Structures are given as structure tokens and as C-alpha cells.
Amino acid sequence: MEACHSPQQSNVTTYGDATLAIISLEAFAGMWINAFMVCVLCIGWVNKKTLNSNEKILLLLGCSRISFLSFSWGYNFLYIIYPNYLHVHIILQLLASFQTFFNYSNLCISACLCVFYCIKIANFRNSFFIYLKVKIDRMVPWLLLGSGILALAMGIITYELTETMQRNNLHETLQSNNLNFTCLRNFWEASIKMDKHFFPSFFFIGLGYAASFMAVIFAAVSLLFSLWKHKCKMQTNSMKDLSMEAHIRAMKTVLSFLVMYSINFVCLIMSIIYTMMNENTMTLLISIYVYAFPGVHSLILIFSNPKLEKALLKILSCVKCGFFMK
């Protein structure tokens, strides 16, 4: 008796394979880009025996993004190729909690970077802002610690909620015909039905996303306003400021980050909505951007940092010379 494969099962398998291929490409590219940034910063740390505040933020940002992409890829690989392995107790909980922890670390540290740029570069005469500008280097470790605590709290909440949902027929959900291959694959994805655990998880996840997003919006808009005022003042006084080029470069970096972060925030919220609606096409398009964000933004940071850009161009020139020698 021949096995019968329905067109729906074939479409689900094809969709899963396409999703995994795209996510794998973006994840490994993002890991290589962030690994380069981390290696350059670590080499400089060893040589100079110290790191400035900007380098500390970039180093932790690179590490969090490598870890986030690694756990996300591992989760998606098991979810699509070997879903039965997720039935083993602890595996699903650990993968979901670590993914959430590093995702929030990525979002919070990147928000800290934007706030750091704003305080360092912007020029306001407000006494509180002047105080922040003087104390920002001492505040950076505390900002990073706060980001880690927030991410850890969300990871613990994710673990507890995942374990609770796994008790409520999680095995049947993972093996159902309505598999929903979404961009985040977080703990709430395994249960599409709207039970009492969905709303608290949505509230806490959305609150965390909104907090980091508002910090980025406030810092980026403040920095752009300060630079615009500085430009108008220079034009009025017919002055030339040698630091203006650096200001404009930082403004472009923050502006690009503002646009990317805004799109990423919308995608994160939409991913939750479309998970409930079981919209595979839209969640695939959302996942393409969500997993591309850590790599693309880190690449922008590399080209906006003279030290990182010089190291990258040096490596590319060596690769180019080696290619032509062959």
C-alpha cells in the first residue's frame, strides 16, 4: 500500500525548507559580520589593555547578536527538520528562554548605543543633559547591567510560560497540520489558541519592545534636532567646524538605525498578530527582515566606526590581492 502525501503536506514541507534556507543564509551572514566586529574589538582590547565606553557597548552588542542568531537558527532547524526533538523536556524551554534573553539583550544594548551617541554628540544647554554628558561614561556599565537584568527577567518568564504551555497539549500543537513557521519561533508560537497565558506574554513582550523603541526614538530625534540647530548656527555665523563631518557621520548612523529599528519594531509586533492568524506568507516576509536586522545594522556600525572600517578594508584588500595572485 503506497503512502499518500496530500498537496497541503507538500506545501508545508516546501514552505518550511524555504524558510529554513533563507533564515540560515541571513543568520550565518549576521554571525560572521558580528564575529568580525567582536574579534577586532577584542584584539584592540588586548593591545591597549582597555576599552572605551563605545567599544564596550559594541562588544556586548556583537556578542548578543551572535548568540541570538545562533539560538534562533538552532530553534528553527529543530522546529522545521526535527520537531520531535522539541518534545523532550527542557529542550524547548531552554531554547525559547535563551532566544528571548539574547533577543532582548540585542534590542536593549542597541538602544543604549543610540542613547550613548545622543548624549555624547548632542549639544543642549539643559543642566540635566550637561550632567549626563559628564557622567555618561560611568553610567554605561550600569545601563548594560540594566539591559542584562531586563533580558534575564524576560528569559525567566519565557521559560515558565513555555513549560506551562507545554503541559497543555504542546505535543499535539507541534504535530498538528496547521504548523505555523513564523519569524520568531518564540514560546507563544507553539499555542495559537487564545488561552489565559497569551495575554500576559503579549503584554510583557510588547512592553519590552516598546520601552527600547521609545528610548531609540527619543535619543535619535534629540540628536537630529541638536545637529540641525548646530548646522543653522554655523550657516548664520559663516563658521567652519572641523567636527561637523564627524557629527554628520554619526547623524547618518543614528538616522539609519532609527529607520531600521522602527521597521524591526513593527515586524516584531506584526509577527505576533500573524502568528494568531496563521498567515504563513506574511510571517515569511517578516522573518526575512527580522533575521537580517542584526547583520545589516552591525555592518552599518562597522562602516561608521573608523577603526572597524579600516580593519575591514584591510582584510578585503588582502582577500582581493590573494584572489588576483591565483
URZIVEN-V923690 format. One record per residue. N is the residue number from 1. RES is the residue in one letter. OMEGA is omega in radians with two decimals (999 if undefined). Layout:
n:N res:RES omega:OMEGA
n:N res:RES omega:OMEGA
This chain:
n:1 res:M omega:-3.08
n:2 res:E omega:3.09
n:3 res:A omega:-3.11
n:4 res:C omega:3.13
n:5 res:H omega:-3.12
n:6 res:S omega:3.08
n:7 res:P omega:-3.13
n:8 res:Q omega:3.11
n:9 res:Q omega:3.12
n:10 res:S omega:3.13
n:11 res:N omega:3.12
n:12 res:V omega:3.12
n:13 res:T omega:3.12
n:14 res:T omega:3.12
n:15 res:Y omega:3.13
n:16 res:G omega:3.13
n:17 res:D omega:3.12
n:18 res:A omega:3.12
n:19 res:T omega:-3.13
n:20 res:L omega:3.14
n:21 res:A omega:-3.13
n:22 res:I omega:-3.14
n:23 res:I omega:3.13
n:24 res:S omega:3.13
n:25 res:L omega:-3.12
n:26 res:E omega:-3.10
n:27 res:A omega:-3.12
n:28 res:F omega:3.06
n:29 res:A omega:3.11
n:30 res:G omega:3.12
n:31 res:M omega:3.11
n:32 res:W omega:-3.13
n:33 res:I omega:-3.13
n:34 res:N omega:3.07
n:35 res:A omega:3.07
n:36 res:F omega:-3.14
n:37 res:M omega:-3.14
n:38 res:V omega:-3.12
n:39 res:C omega:3.13
n:40 res:V omega:3.13
n:41 res:L omega:3.13
n:42 res:C omega:3.09
n:43 res:I omega:3.08
n:44 res:G omega:3.11
n:45 res:W omega:3.13
n:46 res:V omega:-3.11
n:47 res:N omega:-3.08
n:48 res:K omega:-3.10
n:49 res:K omega:-3.14
n:50 res:T omega:3.08
n:51 res:L omega:3.04
n:52 res:N omega:-3.04
n:53 res:S omega:3.14
n:54 res:N omega:-3.14
n:55 res:E omega:3.08
n:56 res:K omega:-3.14
n:57 res:I omega:-3.14
n:58 res:L omega:-3.14
n:59 res:L omega:3.13
n:60 res:L omega:3.10
n:61 res:L omega:3.11
n:62 res:G omega:-3.14
n:63 res:C omega:-3.13
n:64 res:S omega:-3.14
n:65 res:R omega:3.05
n:66 res:I omega:-3.12
n:67 res:S omega:3.13
n:68 res:F omega:-3.14
n:69 res:L omega:3.14
n:70 res:S omega:-3.13
n:71 res:F omega:3.12
n:72 res:S omega:3.11
n:73 res:W omega:3.13
n:74 res:G omega:3.12
n:75 res:Y omega:-3.13
n:76 res:N omega:3.14
n:77 res:F omega:3.12
n:78 res:L omega:-3.07
n:79 res:Y omega:-3.06
n:80 res:I omega:-3.04
n:81 res:I omega:-3.10
n:82 res:Y omega:-3.09
n:83 res:P omega:-3.12
n:84 res:N omega:3.13
n:85 res:Y omega:3.12
n:86 res:L omega:3.09
n:87 res:H omega:-3.13
n:88 res:V omega:-3.11
n:89 res:H omega:3.10
n:90 res:I omega:-3.05
n:91 res:I omega:3.14
n:92 res:L omega:-3.12
n:93 res:Q omega:-3.11
n:94 res:L omega:-3.14
n:95 res:L omega:-3.12
n:96 res:A omega:-3.10
n:97 res:S omega:3.10
n:98 res:F omega:3.11
n:99 res:Q omega:3.11
n:100 res:T omega:-3.13
n:101 res:F omega:-3.10
n:102 res:F omega:3.06
n:103 res:N omega:3.11
n:104 res:Y omega:3.06
n:105 res:S omega:3.11
n:106 res:N omega:-3.10
n:107 res:L omega:-3.09
n:108 res:C omega:-3.13
n:109 res:I omega:3.08
n:110 res:S omega:3.04
n:111 res:A omega:3.07
n:112 res:C omega:3.12
n:113 res:L omega:3.13
n:114 res:C omega:3.10
n:115 res:V omega:3.13
n:116 res:F omega:3.09
n:117 res:Y omega:-3.11
n:118 res:C omega:-3.08
n:119 res:I omega:-3.11
n:120 res:K omega:-2.99
n:121 res:I omega:-3.09
n:122 res:A omega:-3.08
n:123 res:N omega:3.07
n:124 res:F omega:-3.09
n:125 res:R omega:3.10
n:126 res:N omega:-3.07
n:127 res:S omega:3.14
n:128 res:F omega:3.12
n:129 res:F omega:3.09
n:130 res:I omega:3.10
n:131 res:Y omega:3.11
n:132 res:L omega:-3.14
n:133 res:K omega:3.13
n:134 res:V omega:-3.02
n:135 res:K omega:-2.99
n:136 res:I omega:-3.13
n:137 res:D omega:3.09
n:138 res:R omega:-3.11
n:139 res:M omega:-3.08
n:140 res:V omega:3.11
n:141 res:P omega:3.13
n:142 res:W omega:3.07
n:143 res:L omega:3.12
n:144 res:L omega:3.10
n:145 res:L omega:3.09
n:146 res:G omega:3.09
n:147 res:S omega:3.12
n:148 res:G omega:3.13
n:149 res:I omega:3.11
n:150 res:L omega:3.13
n:151 res:A omega:3.12
n:152 res:L omega:3.12
n:153 res:A omega:3.12
n:154 res:M omega:3.09
n:155 res:G omega:3.12
n:156 res:I omega:3.10
n:157 res:I omega:3.11
n:158 res:T omega:3.14
n:159 res:Y omega:-3.10
n:160 res:E omega:-3.13
n:161 res:L omega:3.11
n:162 res:T omega:3.13
n:163 res:E omega:3.11
n:164 res:T omega:3.14
n:165 res:M omega:3.13
n:166 res:Q omega:3.07
n:167 res:R omega:-3.10
n:168 res:N omega:3.04
n:169 res:N omega:3.10
n:170 res:L omega:3.14
n:171 res:H omega:3.13
n:172 res:E omega:-3.13
n:173 res:T omega:-3.11
n:174 res:L omega:-3.09
n:175 res:Q omega:-3.11
n:176 res:S omega:-3.14
n:177 res:N omega:-3.12
n:178 res:N omega:3.12
n:179 res:L omega:-3.05
n:180 res:N omega:-3.09
n:181 res:F omega:-3.09
n:182 res:T omega:-3.01
n:183 res:C omega:-3.03
n:184 res:L omega:-3.10
n:185 res:R omega:-3.13
n:186 res:N omega:-2.97
n:187 res:F omega:-3.08
n:188 res:W omega:-3.10
n:189 res:E omega:-3.08
n:190 res:A omega:-3.12
n:191 res:S omega:-3.08
n:192 res:I omega:-3.11
n:193 res:K omega:-3.08
n:194 res:M omega:3.09
n:195 res:D omega:-3.03
n:196 res:K omega:-3.11
n:197 res:H omega:-3.04
n:198 res:F omega:-3.03
n:199 res:F omega:3.06
n:200 res:P omega:-3.13
n:201 res:S omega:3.11
n:202 res:F omega:-3.12
n:203 res:F omega:-3.10
n:204 res:F omega:3.12
n:205 res:I omega:3.13
n:206 res:G omega:3.12
n:207 res:L omega:3.10
n:208 res:G omega:3.10
n:209 res:Y omega:-3.08
n:210 res:A omega:-3.12
n:211 res:A omega:3.13
n:212 res:S omega:-3.14
n:213 res:F omega:3.13
n:214 res:M omega:3.09
n:215 res:A omega:3.11
n:216 res:V omega:-3.14
n:217 res:I omega:-3.10
n:218 res:F omega:-3.11
n:219 res:A omega:-3.09
n:220 res:A omega:3.14
n:221 res:V omega:3.12
n:222 res:S omega:3.14
n:223 res:L omega:3.13
n:224 res:L omega:3.12
n:225 res:F omega:3.14
n:226 res:S omega:-3.14
n:227 res:L omega:3.10
n:228 res:W omega:3.09
n:229 res:K omega:3.14
n:230 res:H omega:3.12
n:231 res:K omega:3.11
n:232 res:C omega:3.13
n:233 res:K omega:3.12
n:234 res:M omega:3.14
n:235 res:Q omega:3.14
n:236 res:T omega:-3.09
n:237 res:N omega:-3.12
n:238 res:S omega:-3.12
n:239 res:M omega:3.04
n:240 res:K omega:-3.11
n:241 res:D omega:-3.11
n:242 res:L omega:-3.13
n:243 res:S omega:-3.09
n:244 res:M omega:3.13
n:245 res:E omega:3.10
n:246 res:A omega:3.11
n:247 res:H omega:-3.13
n:248 res:I omega:3.12
n:249 res:R omega:3.10
n:250 res:A omega:3.13
n:251 res:M omega:3.11
n:252 res:K omega:3.13
n:253 res:T omega:-3.12
n:254 res:V omega:3.13
n:255 res:L omega:3.10
n:256 res:S omega:3.11
n:257 res:F omega:3.14
n:258 res:L omega:3.14
n:259 res:V omega:-3.12
n:260 res:M omega:-3.12
n:261 res:Y omega:3.12
n:262 res:S omega:3.12
n:263 res:I omega:3.13
n:264 res:N omega:3.12
n:265 res:F omega:3.11
n:266 res:V omega:3.14
n:267 res:C omega:3.13
n:268 res:L omega:3.12
n:269 res:I omega:-3.13
n:270 res:M omega:-3.14
n:271 res:S omega:3.10
n:272 res:I omega:-3.11
n:273 res:I omega:-3.09
n:274 res:Y omega:3.01
n:275 res:T omega:3.10
n:276 res:M omega:-3.09
n:277 res:M omega:3.13
n:278 res:N omega:3.13
n:279 res:E omega:-3.07
n:280 res:N omega:-3.10
n:281 res:T omega:-3.12
n:282 res:M omega:-3.13
n:283 res:T omega:3.06
n:284 res:L omega:3.12
n:285 res:L omega:3.11
n:286 res:I omega:-3.11
n:287 res:S omega:3.12
n:288 res:I omega:-3.14
n:289 res:Y omega:-3.06
n:290 res:V omega:-3.12
n:291 res:Y omega:3.06
n:292 res:A omega:-3.06
n:293 res:F omega:-3.11
n:294 res:P omega:-3.12
n:295 res:G omega:-3.10
n:296 res:V omega:-3.14
n:297 res:H omega:3.09
n:298 res:S omega:3.09
n:299 res:L omega:3.07
n:300 res:I omega:3.11
n:301 res:L omega:3.12
n:302 res:I omega:-3.12
n:303 res:F omega:3.08
n:304 res:S omega:3.11
n:305 res:N omega:-3.07
n:306 res:P omega:-3.12
n:307 res:K omega:-3.14
n:308 res:L omega:3.13
n:309 res:E omega:3.12
n:310 res:K omega:3.13
n:311 res:A omega:-3.14
n:312 res:L omega:3.13
n:313 res:L omega:3.10
n:314 res:K omega:3.12
n:315 res:I omega:-3.14
n:316 res:L omega:3.11
n:317 res:S omega:3.10
n:318 res:C omega:3.11
n:319 res:V omega:3.13
n:320 res:K omega:3.13
n:321 res:C omega:3.11
n:322 res:G omega:3.13
n:323 res:F omega:-3.12
n:324 res:F omega:3.09
n:325 res:M omega:3.10
n:326 res:K omega:999
